[in-house]
Amino acid sequence: MGETDSKRLFSGKLIYVLDDDPDSLFLAQRTLQSIGCDRIRSFGDSVDFLTQLKAGRLQSPDLFLFDVMMPGFDGPTVARVVREDPRHQDAGIVFLTSQTREQSLEECFAAGAQDFLNKPLSRAELFCRLRNLFRLQDLNRGLAQRNEELTITSITDRLTGVYNRAYLDQRLLEEFGKCRRYGHTLAFLMLDIDQFKQVNDTHGHQAGDEVLAGLGHLLREMLRTSDLVARYGGEEFSLILAGSGDARARETAERIRRAVLAAMLCPSVPTLHITASLGVAVCTEDVSGADELVRRADAALYQAKKSGRDRTVVWTATSP
């Protein structure tokens, strides 16, 4: 990577420079600009800087450049505050100093520094050090993004875009535990597409897949961020409604049923109308575990199908 390409790497990077010496601060800014840095904010008072940082008035930068010795708070103290704030975990920290004592170096790196630059700043050294720091930073961010994408893929049903069965089972156990420990309300819904086999037999499996994908999208759009929808298997979907009692669970199920009835879930076959049956179970004191909650919702779903489909049934003590 040549110097021109490296300057492109520096462009757009937000850098905060903190130094109580106005001449050093000016020189640092000018040197940074000379290598292509175009988003620089300078601060001359460590107390004011930390006040703004803690108040959330400063956007998280790509890099902090801190003088070591300053009145108020020295560089390592400021760096420790930065590293304790999750918002700035990915930002680089480089110290500027005219000192070369090993004790000072150790203290700076212990406070979270990635590098150390001597004053007066050398343009060539600054260029090379920041180029390496930003390269590594970009690589780490790319790796973190890929890991996040892999995690999402591992818990998502590929066709429908909702969560998969394994993740559903894990989250239901977690939510049931919260229900028991903290007395939270919890409802579990089972949804089944009515006569789905006929869709595949009449219009083909591609149309069936279109219906499943459309329903997954519809459910994701309708639910709160605190709710969870997953593909239970085949044409069955499950929903975890944390913080929902009987009334809200019933209302949510009916709202979903009506939305399915009104939606065009298969654009390639616009005349195809889909209905769904839903079974609802609410976590009460007599529910022995998460499996029992699922069994009750499934029994209620069976009653909805048996009673004529396109309806919601809430499990009660008289249910089979």
Phi and psi in degrees as a GROMACS rama.xvg file:
@    title "Ramachandran Plot"
@    xaxis  label "Phi"
@    yaxis  label "Psi"
@TYPE xy
-77.8245  177.838  GLY-2
-65.8245  -36.4193  GLU-3
-62.9047  -44.578  THR-4
-65.1638  -37.8669  ASP-5
-64.2471  -37.1038  SER-6
-62.4923  -33.894  LYS-7
-65.1482  -33.5771  ARG-8
-64.7858  -36.5822  LEU-9
-75.8476  -31.1124  PHE-10
-61.4984  130.696  SER-11
89.7453  -12.0517  GLY-12
-74.6228  129.019  LYS-13
-87.4108  124.631  LEU-14
-126.185  130.715  ILE-15
-106.119  128.216  TYR-16
-113.758  126.117  VAL-17
-122.354  115.911  LEU-18
-156.007  130.972  ASP-19
-78.9653  -12.0525  ASP-20
-90.4194  113.238  ASP-21
-57.3959  -37.8754  PRO-22
-66.8916  -43.8886  ASP-23
-64.8773  -38.8245  SER-24
-63.5588  -44.0102  LEU-25
-64.2759  -43.3245  PHE-26
-64.4081  -41.3791  LEU-27
-61.3613  -43.5675  ALA-28
-63.739  -44.3169  GLN-29
-64.5877  -39.7187  ARG-30
-68.5705  -39.8525  THR-31
-62.2687  -43.0275  LEU-32
-62.8056  -35.1234  GLN-33
-67.9138  -21.9756  SER-34
-99.4816  3.63848  ILE-35
110.649  1.77302  GLY-36
-75.4246  127.547  CYS-37
-124.466  6.34705  ASP-38
-130.878  85.3743  ARG-39
-122.307  131.707  ILE-40
-121.093  129.216  ARG-41
-106.264  141.513  SER-42
-134.572  135.96  PHE-43
-109.857  -1.43144  GLY-44
-132.968  116.067  ASP-45
-67.4629  -32.9676  SER-46
-67.165  -47.3237  VAL-47
-63.2644  -39.8926  ASP-48
-60.6488  -48.6913  PHE-49
-66.2404  -34.241  LEU-50
-60.9985  -46.4134  THR-51
-66.0321  -40.5139  GLN-52
-63.7869  -48.0324  LEU-53
-66.2718  -30.3976  LYS-54
-78.5998  -5.0719  ALA-55
77.191  18.911  GLY-56
-86.082  -5.83267  ARG-57
-112.848  128.309  LEU-58
-65.1833  145.461  GLN-59
-66.7478  125.087  SER-60
-89.9986  176.899  PRO-61
-84.4897  -26.8901  ASP-62
-150.973  137.498  LEU-63
-106.937  130.357  PHE-64
-112.53  112.497  LEU-65
-116.036  133.334  PHE-66
-68.9261  149.245  ASP-67
-78.3158  -54.6128  VAL-68
-97.2675  116.544  MET-69
-145.572  149.2  MET-70
-69.4144  158.376  PRO-71
84.5108  -93.5182  GLY-72
-122.087  131.66  PHE-73
-79.1784  172.493  ASP-74
-57.1885  -49.3195  GLY-75
-59.2041  -36.529  PRO-76
-63.8787  -45.1527  THR-77
-62.3276  -41.9982  VAL-78
-62.3749  -39.8763  ALA-79
-63.4658  -38.1503  ARG-80
-64.069  -42.0747  VAL-81
-61.0336  -46.8048  VAL-82
-68.0996  -22.4528  ARG-83
-79.6365  -13.1335  GLU-84
-95.1435  116.216  ASP-85
-56.9811  -26.1864  PRO-86
-64.77  -22.9349  ARG-87
-115.236  19.6909  HIS-88
-63.4782  -30.957  GLN-89
-89.2784  -8.9097  ASP-90
-74.8535  145.417  ALA-91
-81.3081  151.486  GLY-92
-128.407  123.049  ILE-93
-127.127  135.363  VAL-94
-98.5203  145.12  PHE-95
-114.579  128.228  LEU-96
-158.228  154.843  THR-97
-97.9683  -0.443415  SER-98
-90.935  152.454  GLN-99
-128.656  11.9817  THR-100
-64.5798  137.257  ARG-101
-60.3028  -36.4909  GLU-102
-61.0358  -40.5206  GLN-103
-65.5941  -41.058  SER-104
-60.9669  -47.4471  LEU-105
-61.1081  -40.7422  GLU-106
-65.0949  -40.5492  GLU-107
-66.6165  -45.5448  CYS-108
-68.9989  -33.8552  PHE-109
-65.2811  -27.3084  ALA-110
-81.1394  -5.42343  ALA-111
115.214  13.3564  GLY-112
-73.2777  148.095  ALA-113
-97.4804  -23.5821  GLN-114
-157.245  175.865  ASP-115
-146.074  127.284  PHE-116
-125.792  136.877  LEU-117
-87.0687  147.957  ASN-118
-91.7359  148.855  LYS-119
-69.7543  149.402  PRO-120
-63.4938  136.173  LEU-121
-96.4617  126.345  SER-122
-59.3519  -45.8512  ARG-123
-62.5431  -43.049  ALA-124
-66.8208  -43.9781  GLU-125
-59.1223  -45.0569  LEU-126
-57.7167  -50.3453  PHE-127
-67.5119  -42.1284  CYS-128
-66.3051  -45.6609  ARG-129
-70.6673  -33.7409  LEU-130
-59.6623  -47.403  ARG-131
-64.9436  -40.8301  ASN-132
-63.4521  -45.4449  LEU-133
-70.9727  -34.3087  PHE-134
-59.3532  -49.7849  ARG-135
-63.084  -39.3187  LEU-136
-61.7723  -45.2241  GLN-137
-66.3337  -38.3474  ASP-138
-63.5411  -43.2585  LEU-139
-64.9143  -39.9738  ASN-140
-66.1467  -39.7206  ARG-141
-64.1774  -40.316  GLY-142
-64.9042  -41.5631  LEU-143
-63.0957  -39.7563  ALA-144
-66.3057  -41.7785  GLN-145
-65.3312  -38.6633  ARG-146
-64.0665  -39.3541  ASN-147
-64.2031  -41.4702  GLU-148
-64.2868  -39.6656  GLU-149
-65.1676  -38.9289  LEU-150
-63.4466  -45.022  THR-151
-61.7394  -42.4507  ILE-152
-61.8904  -37.4622  THR-153
-70.7727  -18.7371  SER-154
-114.62  8.63957  ILE-155
-114.313  139.238  THR-156
-75.7009  123.766  ASP-157
-62.1206  -41.9503  ARG-158
-74.3088  -45.653  LEU-159
-94.8139  -19.1495  THR-160
80.4825  -0.693065  GLY-161
-93.4226  176.857  VAL-162
-67.7103  158.89  TYR-163
-92.8427  176.442  ASN-164
-64.3346  -40.511  ARG-165
-61.5734  -42.4862  ALA-166
-70.1541  -36.6536  TYR-167
-58.098  -48.1422  LEU-168
-60.2827  -41.9763  ASP-169
-64.0212  -47.5786  GLN-170
-69.0435  -33.9698  ARG-171
-65.5346  -39.9003  LEU-172
-61.549  -41.9429  LEU-173
-63.6225  -47.0115  GLU-174
-68.8864  -34.7071  GLU-175
-65.8176  -38.4036  PHE-176
-61.4709  -41.8226  GLY-177
-64.9794  -38.7394  LYS-178
-60.0337  -41.8304  CYS-179
-75.7679  -42.9365  ARG-180
-73.4824  -41.1558  ARG-181
-111.973  0.313641  TYR-182
74.901  20.6288  GLY-183
-69.8081  150.943  HIS-184
-82.7096  152.465  THR-185
-155.179  135.351  LEU-186
-129.324  149.202  ALA-187
-127.51  129.823  PHE-188
-117.956  139.665  LEU-189
-115.264  131.286  MET-190
-123.948  134.27  LEU-191
-130.148  131.948  ASP-192
-71.8483  127.348  ILE-193
-70.952  135.211  ASP-194
49.2064  44.7471  GLN-195
-67.259  -30.6087  PHE-196
-59.7567  -35.8785  LYS-197
-65.3833  -33.2502  GLN-198
-61.3661  -48.1225  VAL-199
-65.4137  -42.8644  ASN-200
-67.7355  -36.6232  ASP-201
-86.7114  -42.394  THR-202
-112.014  -6.90787  HIS-203
98.0632  159.462  GLY-204
-68.7998  -25.0034  HIS-205
-64.9313  -40.1873  GLN-206
-66.1044  -37.9441  ALA-207
-62.1442  -42.307  GLY-208
-63.7177  -36.2819  ASP-209
-63.9959  -39.9286  GLU-210
-63.6966  -45.7163  VAL-211
-62.2943  -44.0085  LEU-212
-64.6971  -41.0638  ALA-213
-64.8295  -39.1759  GLY-214
-68.1092  -40.0716  LEU-215
-58.3048  -44.3427  GLY-216
-63.7654  -42.9328  HIS-217
-60.5554  -45.3623  LEU-218
-65.9146  -40.5608  LEU-219
-62.5018  -37.119  ARG-220
-71.7403  -29.8081  GLU-221
-85.7367  -27.0738  MET-222
-90.2848  159.702  LEU-223
-72.1798  161.383  ARG-224
-64.9991  -25.8356  THR-225
-79.8013  -13.2945  SER-226
-87.0079  161.354  ASP-227
-134.168  134.076  LEU-228
-123.525  138.448  VAL-229
-141.86  157.676  ALA-230
-86.5142  117.453  ARG-231
-77.5258  -33.8301  TYR-232
156.043  139.795  GLY-233
58.0442  -122.696  GLY-234
-100.626  15.8609  GLU-235
-100.894  137.593  GLU-236
-122.677  152.167  PHE-237
-126.789  148.397  SER-238
-131.383  133.045  LEU-239
-104.411  119.46  ILE-240
-111.126  91.0445  LEU-241
-72.3155  137.464  ALA-242
78.4317  16.4688  GLY-243
-115.593  130.941  SER-244
-96.2019  -165.105  GLY-245
-58.0447  -47.9616  ASP-246
-64.2317  -48.637  ALA-247
-68.4473  -37.708  ARG-248
-61.6926  -43.4434  ALA-249
-64.54  -44.4719  ARG-250
-63.3434  -40.6509  GLU-251
-64.9924  -44.0278  THR-252
-61.0957  -43.3314  ALA-253
-67.3693  -36.8487  GLU-254
-64.9341  -39.1491  ARG-255
-66.3502  -44.8232  ILE-256
-58.5025  -45.0231  ARG-257
-66.6759  -36.4029  ARG-258
-66.8687  -39.3569  ALA-259
-63.4957  -43.1402  VAL-260
-60.9692  -35.8645  LEU-261
-88.2789  -16.8149  ALA-262
-83.0881  153.508  ALA-263
-99.6183  96.0314  MET-264
-86.7801  -11.0151  LEU-265
-132.342  82.5429  CYS-266
-57.4015  -27.4431  PRO-267
-71.9127  -19.5314  SER-268
-127.825  77.9188  VAL-269
-61.9356  -18.7173  PRO-270
-84.5616  -5.54881  THR-271
-80.963  119.466  LEU-272
-109.476  131.136  HIS-273
-112.091  140.506  ILE-274
-123.492  163.663  THR-275
-139.044  148.434  ALA-276
-110.548  145.104  SER-277
-132.134  140.558  LEU-278
-117.337  137.339  GLY-279
-124.252  136.788  VAL-280
-135.248  137.433  ALA-281
-111.289  140.42  VAL-282
-72.4843  112.61  CYS-283
-117.349  175.517  THR-284
-62.1293  -26.1716  GLU-285
-88.517  1.40294  ASP-286
-78.6197  119.441  VAL-287
-75.9661  -24.3507  SER-288
-176.111  179.428  GLY-289
-61.3487  -37.2114  ALA-290
-62.365  -37.0632  ASP-291
-67.0601  -37.5167  GLU-292
-62.965  -42.568  LEU-293
-63.7744  -43.0275  VAL-294
-60.5104  -39.9409  ARG-295
-67.7082  -41.9243  ARG-296
-64.1643  -38.9381  ALA-297
-67.0824  -37.9959  ASP-298
-65.6407  -39.6799  ALA-299
-65.9329  -38.4885  ALA-300
-62.9056  -41.3669  LEU-301
-59.1455  -41.2681  TYR-302
-65.1549  -38.4889  GLN-303
-62.9905  -41.4549  ALA-304
-68.0784  -42.6428  LYS-305
-66.4841  -29.9554  LYS-306
-84.0037  0.242625  SER-307
127.443  0.503719  GLY-308
68.7554  175.664  ARG-309
51.093  51.859  ASP-310
-157.541  167.03  ARG-311
-113.85  134.159  THR-312
-126.253  130.768  VAL-313
-101.398  130.925  VAL-314
-63.9029  136.598  TRP-315
-130.774  172.288  THR-316
-61.6343  -21.3809  ALA-317
-89.293  -3.30336  THR-318
-68.4451  153.227  SER-319
